[in-house]
Structure formats: C-alpha cells, structure tokens
Amino acid sequence: MLIEALQAGVEDYIARFAADRDEAGRRLVVRNGSAQPRQVLTRAALIAS
C-alpha cells in the first residue's frame, strides 16, 4: 500500500512538470525507471567468506 502511494505521488509530480523543457527541448523531469533487484558483493564480504 505504501509503494502504491509513493508511485502515485511520483506519477503526479512527473505529470505536473511534463511541459517543462530545456533549451534542447528535452523534458526536465523524467522517471529514470527501475531495475530488477540484484545482489551486490563487497570486498568485505569476500574477505569474510
């Protein structure tokens, strides 16, 4: 439920500023998207293994 509320807020924000463009005509406010979750392995984790 919280995720849905956050996503709705983001969509509203993007829609409000959809007409704002820079000098090259590119939108100033965009959604960058999201990626699939992934495991991140740090050097500390390698040493501890």
ZITAKA-V635514 format. One line per field, one symbol per residue. ss: DSSP state (~ for helix, > for strand, _ for the rest). phi: phi as a letter, one per 40 degrees, with the letter a starting at -180 (. if undefined). psi: psi as a letter, one per 40 degrees, with the letter a starting at -180 (. if undefined). Layout:
# ZITAKA-V635514
ss=???
phi=???
psi=???
This chain:
# ZITAKA-V635514
ss=_~~~~~~~~~~~~~~~____>_____>_______________~~~~~~_
phi=.cccccccccccccccbcccbcccgcccbbccgabcdacbbbccccccc
psi=ddddddddddddddddedehiadeeiidhiheaiiiiihhhiddddde.
